[in-house]
Amino acid sequence: MADSYNLYGKVALVTGAAQGIGEHSARRLASLGASLICTDVNEAGAAGVAADICAQGGKAIAVSLDVGDEIAWQAVVAKAMETFGKVDILVNNAGKLEFELIQDMELESFDRMMRVNVRGTFLGCKYILPAMQAAGGGAIVNISSNSAMVSDMPGCAAYSASKGATRAMTKGVAIDYVPFNIRVNSVHPGLIATPIAKPFIDDPESLPIVLGRTPMKRPGEPEEVANLVAFLASDQSSFMTGSEVVIDGGFTAC
């Protein structure tokens, strides 16, 4: 197993790769030798990450992707196959975060969050799985949240529902695709210091609520989540599928 924690010869597609957990996951996978397809609705941001990877001797391309758009997914997978000939790893990371009481939330806001968090994960799996089967196997890492397990902030019911769907979908896909040597696991971060979480980290009322229930008393860093993603993408986690791995500083242990 000494050489199994590398990804040389592997091809990885990461959604939401322009910033935060997606960006750091793309960079970490590239550092282990994987070729990257960096996707995001922010194509310029994804292109910057891909350019940095190439500048450091890696291989990467950037493609614009709205994860809720089925046609866009088909185009991205076709581009990946055209460029690299296969896809071994998918990181379904793109996400939308809105905390609001159910009675105050507009249906449009609920639908937007479900479109990214649930439909996006579904479409990613749907269109990558045939490519992984053709390659003889692969690894899918779905980024969920510890909000799929606990209510960690006021107004998180809808967000929790979307991430709970990701958690459940992961397990079902994992069981269905064991015969094809495809592993599917979910990652459940707590509060991570990313741009999407900045409003909560900067909020003098919200931050103490979360940190007060976090034994480690700090937000996590995106690099810490990226290290976990890389582990689940690698052969080091070869006996793991359908697993849910929490990385939240002990929040859900309390």
Beta strands, then each sheet from edge to edge (+ up, - down):
strand 1: 11-14
strand 2: 35-40
strand 3: 60-64
strand 4: 89-92
strand 5: 138-143
strand 6: 182-189
strand 7: 244-247
sheet 1: 3+ 2+ 1+ 4+ 5+ 6+ 7+
end
